[in-house]
């Protein structure tokens, strides 16, 4: 997940950094959140997920690696995660 402010910042950094033509970058925040946590934050977890299915073996499998973006542009998310955005009321 990533806040739209950080998407805009990452794009601006990429556009103004020389030598990146044709490269591909991941953009994400610093605090992964599971789909269950996201649904639960809106009070919808019980309606969305079947308890009989059980928990995922690795709920954070597939987390975006943004180290390339950090190393080549110095990118750091201004909004580190969902809960920060929620608490700042900038969802």
KAZI-V681758 format. One record per backbone hydrogen bond with DSSP energy under -0.5 kcal/mol. NH is the residue of the N-H (numbers start at 1). CO is the residue of the C=O. E is the energy in kcal/mol with one decimal. If there is no record, write none. Layout:
# KAZI-V681758
NH&CO&E ; NH&CO&E
This chain:
# KAZI-V681758
6&3&-0.7 ; 7&3&-1.7 ; 8&4&-2.2 ; 9&5&-2.0 ; 10&6&-2.7 ; 11&7&-2.5 ; 12&8&-2.3 ; 13&9&-2.7 ; 14&10&-2.7 ; 15&11&-2.4 ; 16&12&-1.5 ; 17&14&-0.8 ; 18&16&-0.6 ; 20&17&-0.7 ; 23&20&-2.3 ; 29&1&-2.6 ; 30&80&-1.1 ; 31&80&-1.0 ; 38&34&-2.2 ; 39&35&-2.7 ; 40&36&-3.0 ; 41&37&-2.0 ; 42&38&-0.6 ; 42&39&-1.1 ; 43&40&-1.7 ; 44&39&-2.9 ; 48&44&-1.6 ; 49&45&-2.6 ; 51&49&-0.7 ; 53&50&-1.8 ; 54&51&-0.9 ; 61&58&-1.8 ; 63&60&-1.1 ; 66&64&-0.7 ; 70&66&-2.4 ; 71&67&-2.9 ; 72&68&-2.4 ; 73&69&-1.8 ; 74&69&-0.5 ; 74&70&-2.2 ; 75&69&-0.9 ; 80&78&-0.7 ; 82&31&-0.6 ; 85&81&-2.1 ; 86&82&-2.8 ; 87&83&-2.6 ; 88&84&-2.1 ; 89&86&-1.2 ; 90&85&-2.7
